[in-house]
């Protein structure tokens, strides 16, 4: 059952990711990226990361992608007119061979068949556990994060504002 | 016999997504699509973090994923503001046309 679930959503993720790269129109790429993020959220649930799955859907697929779509609409971005670089054609088989070798190595030596994922095998990913770790062990990074967000907000406002003479 | 997924499958999926993100980053000309490829790479890395977190039965990986999401959100806000500014000045989204620092 777990394998079927994994295979379905892994295939959806890979197909959507390929679509992100090959589509010429940015809005098609953006919608495909939402598909990747949604299927990754299901895989997070399979790995027992309930909080991260919810955050993935809300923050990534919800907030960040809406920002992307807004900018695409605002700039009225059309399809790419110039063709991409042509050395993709010799590059693609090379990339596939390299990935295949890496996958073989990982499968053969680093993670043999005994290391498996079962749904429910890890239950420490709920909001309670996340919050517990976030406000004890990772308190300082969490506070620094708030400064980062503040800087990002100010930066975005300064960059996007209208020049006043 | 097949009711459990090997951990290596998750890592392989993560590597495939990351490679596709790199390919999009290198070969696409539209600045917004380049930006979305970066998001794709960040997502691939997040999947690795959560997988390792499962393997070690440890919640730290989820926290790193959380921080990556925060950084991605900040990066999207600032990056898209930069894209808006560039578009206002040059009326183009093609990264080949934004090359004044090359000369």
Interface residues (C-beta under 8 A of the other chain):
Chain A: X1 X2 X3 X6 X10 X13 X14 X17 X18 X20 X21 X26 X29 X30 X33 X36 X37 X40 X43 X44 X46 X47 X48 X49 X51 X52 X55 X56 X59 X60 X63 X64 X67 X68 X71 X72 X74 X75 X77 X80 X81 X82 X84 X85 X88 X91 X92 X95 X99 X102 X103 X106 X107 X110 X111 X113 X115 X116 X117 X118 X121 X122 X124 X125 X129 X130 X133 X134 X137 X138 X141 X145 X148 X149 X151 X152 X153 X155 X156 X157 X159 X160
Chain B: X2 X3 X4 X5 X6 X7 X8 X9 X10 X11 X12 X13 X15 X16 X17 X19 X20 X21 X23 X24 X26 X27 X28 X29 X30 X32 X33 X35 X36 X37 X39 X40 X43 X46 X47 X50 X51 X53 X54 X55 X57 X58 X59 X60 X62 X63 X65 X66 X67 X69 X70 X71 X72 X73 X74 X75 X76 X77 X78 X80 X81 X82 X83 X84 X85 X87 X93 X94 X96
